[in-house]
Amino acid sequence: SGHRLTVACPPGLTVDTYPGALVEILTGLVINSLDHAFPDGRPGALAVTVTAEEEGGAWVTLVYQDNGDGIEAGLRTKVFEPFFTTARGRGKTGLGLYTVFNLVTHKLKGQIALGRSAEGGVRFTLRFPAVLPA
């Protein structure tokens, strides 16, 4: 397919959290990139980079970025709302990033922020406890 995934994670990084939630979050972000990175059917090879780093032993910062067209500034405040989508005509429901937001903020007790990658695509920065509080 020509798509590329690069993962950078320091050896020995350990988290005590919900692994299924992390899988669902990353899957949701990848699906969002595949669906929206190159609109109007324009061909493109998606390049996704995921980096993780420990923050003082208590927090983990995970950064997800792609090389797509990004999200317009005027839409960035809406992407985590339920049922918001720019692709309803293509059968999208607008629940993908809403689900990601809820998993990060509620299940993992963390935060998520949206910005632009160096290539102009999306950049999601997640920050969550390395050890989930009981």
C-alpha positions as CSV (number, residue, x, y, z in Angstrom):
1,S,0.0,0.0,0.0
2,G,3.0,2.3,0.4
3,H,2.0,3.4,3.9
4,R,4.7,3.6,6.5
5,L,4.6,3.4,10.3
6,T,7.5,4.5,12.5
7,V,7.5,3.8,16.2
8,A,10.0,5.3,18.7
9,C,9.7,4.1,22.2
10,P,12.6,4.0,24.7
11,P,13.6,0.5,25.9
12,G,12.2,-0.3,29.3
13,L,9.3,2.1,29.2
14,T,6.6,0.4,31.3
15,V,3.0,1.4,31.9
16,D,0.4,-0.1,34.2
17,T,-2.8,0.8,32.4
18,Y,-5.5,-0.6,30.2
19,P,-3.7,-2.1,27.1
20,G,-7.0,-2.6,25.3
21,A,-7.7,1.1,25.5
22,L,-4.3,2.0,24.1
23,V,-4.9,-0.4,21.2
24,E,-8.3,1.1,20.5
25,I,-6.9,4.7,20.7
26,L,-4.1,4.0,18.3
27,T,-6.4,2.0,16.0
28,G,-8.8,5.0,16.0
29,L,-6.1,7.4,15.2
30,V,-4.8,5.3,12.3
31,I,-8.3,4.8,10.9
32,N,-8.8,8.6,11.1
33,S,-5.6,9.2,9.2
34,L,-6.5,6.6,6.5
35,D,-9.9,8.1,6.1
36,H,-9.0,11.8,6.1
37,A,-5.3,12.4,5.4
38,F,-5.7,12.7,1.7
39,P,-9.2,14.0,0.9
40,D,-11.0,13.9,-2.4
41,G,-9.5,10.5,-3.3
42,R,-6.1,12.1,-3.9
43,P,-3.5,9.3,-3.8
44,G,-0.8,9.5,-1.1
45,A,1.4,7.2,0.9
46,L,0.5,7.7,4.5
47,A,3.4,8.1,6.9
48,V,2.6,7.8,10.6
49,T,5.0,8.3,13.4
50,V,4.3,7.3,17.0
51,T,6.7,8.3,19.8
52,A,6.4,7.6,23.5
53,E,8.5,8.9,26.3
54,E,8.4,8.9,30.1
55,E,7.9,12.1,31.9
56,G,9.4,12.1,35.3
57,G,8.5,8.5,35.9
58,A,4.9,9.4,36.6
59,W,3.5,10.3,33.2
60,V,3.8,9.0,29.6
61,T,3.6,11.3,26.6
62,L,2.6,9.6,23.4
63,V,2.7,11.6,20.2
64,Y,0.9,10.5,17.0
65,Q,1.6,12.3,13.8
66,D,0.9,11.9,10.1
67,N,1.9,13.5,6.8
68,G,-1.6,14.2,5.5
69,D,-3.4,17.5,4.9
70,G,-4.1,18.0,8.6
71,I,-7.3,19.4,10.1
72,E,-8.4,23.0,9.3
73,A,-7.9,25.4,12.3
74,G,-11.6,26.2,12.4
75,L,-12.5,22.5,12.8
76,R,-10.0,21.5,15.4
77,T,-12.3,22.5,18.3
78,K,-15.0,20.2,17.0
79,V,-13.2,17.0,16.2
80,F,-13.7,15.4,19.6
81,E,-17.5,16.2,19.6
82,P,-19.8,13.2,19.1
83,F,-21.1,12.8,15.5
84,F,-18.9,15.5,14.0
85,T,-17.4,14.4,10.7
86,T,-16.4,15.9,7.4
87,A,-17.1,12.6,5.7
88,R,-20.7,11.9,6.3
89,G,-21.3,11.5,2.6
90,R,-18.8,8.7,2.6
91,G,-20.6,6.8,5.4
92,K,-18.6,8.1,8.4
93,T,-20.4,8.5,11.7
94,G,-18.2,11.1,13.5
95,L,-17.6,8.8,16.5
96,G,-13.9,7.9,15.9
97,L,-12.1,10.8,17.6
98,Y,-14.9,11.2,20.1
99,T,-14.2,7.6,21.2
100,V,-10.5,8.3,21.3
101,F,-11.0,11.4,23.4
102,N,-13.2,9.5,25.9
103,L,-10.7,6.6,26.2
104,V,-7.8,9.0,26.8
105,T,-9.6,11.3,29.3
106,H,-11.8,8.9,31.1
107,K,-10.3,5.4,30.9
108,L,-6.6,6.4,31.0
109,K,-7.2,9.5,33.2
110,G,-5.2,11.6,30.7
111,Q,-5.3,14.5,28.3
112,I,-5.2,14.8,24.5
113,A,-4.4,17.8,22.4
114,L,-4.6,18.3,18.6
115,G,-2.0,20.3,16.6
116,R,-0.2,20.1,13.3
117,S,2.8,17.9,12.5
118,A,6.0,19.2,10.9
119,E,4.7,17.9,7.6
120,G,1.4,19.7,8.0
121,G,-0.6,16.7,9.0
122,V,-2.2,16.0,12.3
123,R,-0.4,15.7,15.6
124,F,-2.2,14.3,18.6
125,T,-0.3,14.5,21.9
126,L,-1.6,12.2,24.6
127,R,-0.4,12.4,28.2
128,F,-1.5,9.9,30.8
129,P,-0.3,8.4,34.1
130,A,2.4,5.7,33.7
131,V,0.6,3.9,36.5
132,L,-3.2,4.2,36.4
133,P,-4.6,5.3,39.8
134,A,-6.6,2.5,41.6
